[in-house]
Amino acid sequence: MRSINTLLGTAVLGASIALAAPAAHAAAALPQTTAECAKAVAAADKAQADYDAALADYKKQVAAGGHPGTAEQDNLSALENQVNVTASDASRVCPDAKVPSGTVHTGIGSTSEGGNTTEIALGAGLLGVVGAGALVLRRRRAGGQV
């Protein structure tokens, strides 16, 4: 019985890794197709780094018992605004970036970009394997208690 548990556990673990790995790989980076896009993304990254550095300094000052003044708060707000502006510009300039734009269109019934029958079949198979494993474990426990 132990070999069945090992087999089912290995199958579930393998299936979960197989389904998670492509998603992690796809989320690595947005493609940059033009020089203008690369420049906009670089500006957005620089603005984000500047904001992160200012926020870290602000938090250090507060942690040390200091009381940041209006100038520090205004600087932080201005840098946050710059991050938002440059990120917006980058998403507008880069044609391959998949970011929301335009008005909300409702009524299509899904948030996915389309149904992939292979992924649906794999998901259903994974659910079946989990169900079968639960049934085997339940029967084993019921058999051992009698």
Sequence and secondary structure as in RCSB ss.txt:
>XXXX:A:sequence
MRSINTLLGTAVLGASIALAAPAAHAAAALPQTTAECAKAVAAADKAQADYDAALADYKKQVAAGGHPGTAEQDN
LSALENQVNVTASDASRVCPDAKVPSGTVHTGIGSTSEGGNTTEIALGAGLLGVVGAGALVLRRRRAGGQV
>XXXX:A:secstr
 HHHHHHHHHHHHHHHHHHHHHHHHHTS     SHHHHHHHHHHHHHHHHHHHHHHHHHHHHHTT    HHHHHH
HHHHHHHHHHHHHHHHHH TT     SS    SS SSS   HHHHHHHHHHHHHHHHHHHHHHHHHHHHH 
